[in-house]
Amino acid sequence: MQPPNQPQQPYPGGPVEGNPYAAAPTGNPYGEQPPAAPTGNPYGQQPPAGAPTGNPFAGQPGQPGPDQQGQPGPFGGGTPFAPAPPAPPARNNLAVGVLVALGAAIVAGILYGVLLGSIEREFGYAAVGVGFLVGFAAGKLGGANPVVIAASAVFSVGGVYFGQLIGYAMVMADVAHVPFSEVFFDHFDAVTSIWKEEADFMRYLFLALGAIAAVGGVKKAS
């Protein structure tokens, strides 16, 4: 017979430290674990669709990566930034600008002369208007070229002078009760002689104002 209360050795897999359901430690917390039972889903244990993979642009349907050429950008459209259209060629036709300055000086000079002959008075604003009109028309088609600027100034002086002669001829024709054409074309030398005799500082100032206004008109148009 064995003595009572004799200590007994624990059997393998038996209770440990008073826990009847705990298995004996084996030293490997991951060892001897049963494999996962099949669930009947052939796609089991796969990451769900749309899970992050480390590349925010890869594997996303309808969102091509930035290295794909010819594909729509992230903000829509084919090319993110369309190239700017080429700038139109600069208007720098010297011949056209000079011819326009000449034509504008003739037209403006005639209008200026008719105004002077009608009111029998000369004022500087009209001369400035002649120069500005000539310069603006020339600069609009010829650009701010030094040749166009010089031509506009010279033709403006000629336009103001031509207008003053027309005004004198109108006054002389009215006094003599003869047609304007007779005075201006048949006695043109007499008209120029009277202009020289009555020319003063203000008259030459009007010529200079016309040239200055022409330069400003070219720069304004360009």
C-alpha positions as CSV (number, residue, x, y, z in Angstrom):
1,M,0.0,0.0,0.0
2,Q,1.1,3.5,-0.8
3,P,1.1,6.1,2.0
4,P,-1.8,8.5,1.9
5,N,-1.4,12.0,0.3
6,Q,1.6,11.0,-1.7
7,P,2.4,13.6,-4.4
8,Q,1.7,12.6,-7.9
9,Q,3.5,13.9,-11.1
10,P,1.3,15.9,-13.6
11,Y,0.8,14.1,-16.9
12,P,1.5,15.7,-20.2
13,G,-1.2,18.0,-21.4
14,G,-2.8,18.0,-17.9
15,P,-3.7,20.9,-15.8
16,V,-1.0,23.5,-15.1
17,E,-1.0,25.7,-12.0
18,G,-4.5,25.0,-11.1
19,N,-6.1,25.6,-14.6
20,P,-7.6,22.3,-15.6
21,Y,-8.2,23.6,-19.2
22,A,-4.8,25.1,-20.0
23,A,-2.4,23.0,-22.1
24,A,1.2,22.6,-21.2
25,P,3.5,25.3,-22.8
26,T,5.6,24.1,-25.7
27,G,7.9,27.1,-26.1
28,N,6.5,28.1,-29.5
29,P,3.3,30.2,-29.3
30,Y,2.6,29.6,-33.0
31,G,3.6,26.0,-33.3
32,E,1.1,23.1,-33.6
33,Q,-1.7,25.3,-34.6
34,P,-4.4,23.7,-36.8
35,P,-4.7,25.0,-40.4
36,A,-7.6,27.2,-41.3
37,A,-10.6,25.2,-42.2
38,P,-11.9,25.6,-45.8
39,T,-14.9,27.8,-46.0
40,G,-16.1,27.0,-49.5
41,N,-15.0,30.4,-50.8
42,P,-12.3,30.1,-53.5
43,Y,-11.4,33.7,-52.9
44,G,-11.1,33.5,-49.2
45,Q,-8.1,35.0,-47.4
46,Q,-7.7,37.5,-50.2
47,P,-7.6,41.3,-49.5
48,P,-10.8,43.0,-50.3
49,A,-11.1,45.0,-53.5
50,G,-9.9,48.6,-53.1
51,A,-7.5,47.8,-50.3
52,P,-4.5,50.1,-50.2
53,T,-1.4,48.5,-51.8
54,G,1.1,51.3,-51.1
55,N,0.6,53.0,-54.5
56,P,-2.3,55.4,-54.5
57,F,-2.5,55.4,-58.3
58,A,-2.0,51.7,-59.1
59,G,-4.8,49.2,-59.4
60,Q,-7.6,51.8,-59.4
61,P,-10.2,51.3,-62.1
62,G,-10.8,54.4,-64.2
63,Q,-7.9,56.2,-62.6
64,P,-4.8,55.9,-64.8
65,G,-1.4,56.6,-63.3
66,P,0.5,59.8,-64.1
67,D,2.9,58.0,-66.3
68,Q,0.3,56.9,-68.8
69,Q,0.6,59.0,-72.0
70,G,-2.4,60.1,-73.9
71,Q,-4.8,59.3,-71.0
72,P,-7.1,61.9,-69.4
73,G,-5.6,63.9,-66.6
74,P,-6.9,63.8,-63.0
75,F,-8.9,67.0,-63.7
76,G,-10.5,65.8,-67.0
77,G,-9.5,66.6,-70.6
78,G,-6.8,65.2,-72.8
79,T,-3.9,67.5,-72.0
80,P,-3.8,69.3,-68.6
81,F,-2.5,72.5,-70.1
82,A,-3.2,73.3,-73.7
83,P,-0.4,75.3,-75.5
84,A,-1.2,78.9,-76.0
85,P,-2.0,80.0,-79.6
86,P,0.8,81.8,-81.4
87,A,0.7,85.5,-81.1
88,P,-0.4,87.4,-84.2
89,P,2.3,89.0,-86.3
90,A,3.1,92.6,-85.4
91,R,1.7,95.2,-87.7
92,N,4.9,96.8,-88.9
93,N,4.3,97.6,-92.6
94,L,6.3,100.7,-93.2
95,A,5.1,101.4,-96.7
96,V,1.4,101.2,-95.6
97,G,2.0,103.3,-92.5
98,V,3.7,106.1,-94.5
99,L,1.0,106.1,-97.2
100,V,-1.8,106.2,-94.6
101,A,0.0,109.1,-92.9
102,L,0.1,111.0,-96.2
103,G,-3.6,110.3,-97.0
104,A,-4.7,111.2,-93.4
105,A,-2.8,114.5,-93.6
106,I,-4.5,115.5,-96.8
107,V,-8.0,114.6,-95.6
108,A,-7.4,116.2,-92.1
109,G,-5.8,119.3,-93.8
110,I,-8.9,119.8,-96.0
111,L,-11.2,119.6,-93.0
112,Y,-9.0,121.9,-91.0
113,G,-9.0,124.5,-93.9
114,V,-12.8,124.4,-94.3
115,L,-13.2,125.0,-90.6
116,L,-10.8,127.9,-90.7
117,G,-12.5,129.5,-93.7
118,S,-15.9,129.0,-92.3
119,I,-15.3,130.7,-88.9
120,E,-12.4,133.0,-90.2
121,R,-10.5,132.1,-87.2
122,E,-7.6,129.9,-86.2
123,F,-7.2,127.9,-83.0
124,G,-4.7,125.4,-81.7
125,Y,-7.1,122.5,-80.8
126,A,-7.9,122.0,-84.5
127,A,-4.2,121.7,-85.3
128,V,-3.7,119.2,-82.5
129,G,-6.6,117.2,-83.9
130,V,-5.0,117.1,-87.3
131,G,-1.7,115.8,-85.9
132,F,-3.3,113.2,-83.7
133,L,-5.5,111.9,-86.5
134,V,-2.5,111.5,-88.8
135,G,-0.4,109.7,-86.2
136,F,-3.2,107.4,-84.9
137,A,-4.1,106.3,-88.5
138,A,-0.4,105.7,-89.4
139,G,0.4,103.9,-86.1
140,K,-2.7,101.6,-86.5
141,L,-1.4,100.1,-89.7
142,G,2.4,100.8,-89.6
143,G,3.2,100.3,-85.9
144,A,5.4,102.4,-83.7
145,N,8.4,102.4,-86.1
146,P,10.7,105.4,-86.1
147,V,10.1,105.8,-89.8
148,V,6.3,105.9,-89.3
149,I,6.7,108.3,-86.4
150,A,8.9,110.7,-88.4
151,A,6.6,110.5,-91.5
152,S,3.5,111.2,-89.3
153,A,5.1,114.3,-87.8
154,V,6.3,115.7,-91.1
155,F,2.9,115.0,-92.8
156,S,1.1,116.6,-89.9
157,V,3.0,119.8,-90.3
158,G,2.2,119.7,-94.0
159,G,-1.5,119.0,-93.2
160,V,-1.8,121.9,-90.9
161,Y,0.0,124.2,-93.4
162,F,-2.2,123.0,-96.2
163,G,-5.3,123.6,-94.1
164,Q,-4.2,127.2,-93.3
165,L,-3.8,127.9,-97.0
166,I,-7.3,126.5,-97.8
167,G,-8.7,128.8,-95.1
168,Y,-6.9,131.8,-96.5
169,A,-8.2,131.0,-100.0
170,M,-11.7,130.7,-98.8
171,V,-11.6,134.1,-97.1
172,M,-10.0,135.7,-100.1
173,A,-12.6,134.2,-102.4
174,D,-15.4,135.4,-100.2
175,V,-14.0,138.9,-100.2
176,A,-13.4,139.0,-103.9
177,H,-16.7,137.3,-104.7
178,V,-14.9,134.7,-106.9
179,P,-15.0,130.9,-106.8
180,F,-12.7,129.2,-104.4
181,S,-11.1,127.1,-107.1
182,E,-10.0,130.2,-109.0
183,V,-8.3,131.7,-106.0
184,F,-6.6,128.5,-104.8
185,F,-5.5,127.1,-108.1
186,D,-5.0,130.2,-110.3
187,H,-3.6,132.5,-107.6
188,F,-1.9,130.0,-105.4
189,D,1.3,132.1,-105.2
190,A,-0.7,135.0,-103.9
191,V,-2.2,132.9,-101.2
192,T,1.2,131.7,-100.0
193,S,2.6,135.2,-100.1
194,I,-0.2,136.5,-97.8
195,W,0.3,133.5,-95.5
196,K,4.0,134.5,-95.1
197,E,3.3,138.1,-94.5
198,E,0.8,137.4,-91.7
199,A,2.7,134.5,-90.2
200,D,3.5,135.0,-86.5
201,F,4.6,133.0,-83.5
202,M,1.2,131.4,-82.9
203,R,1.0,130.2,-86.4
204,Y,4.3,128.3,-86.2
205,L,3.3,127.1,-82.8
206,F,0.2,125.5,-84.3
207,L,2.5,123.7,-86.8
208,A,4.6,122.3,-83.9
209,L,1.6,121.2,-82.0
210,G,0.4,119.2,-85.0
211,A,3.8,117.4,-85.1
212,I,3.8,116.7,-81.4
213,A,0.2,115.4,-81.5
214,A,1.1,113.1,-84.4
215,V,3.9,111.4,-82.3
216,G,1.4,110.9,-79.5
217,G,-1.2,109.5,-81.9
218,V,1.3,106.9,-83.2
219,K,2.2,105.7,-79.7
220,K,-1.5,105.6,-78.7
221,A,-2.4,103.4,-81.6
222,S,0.5,101.1,-81.1
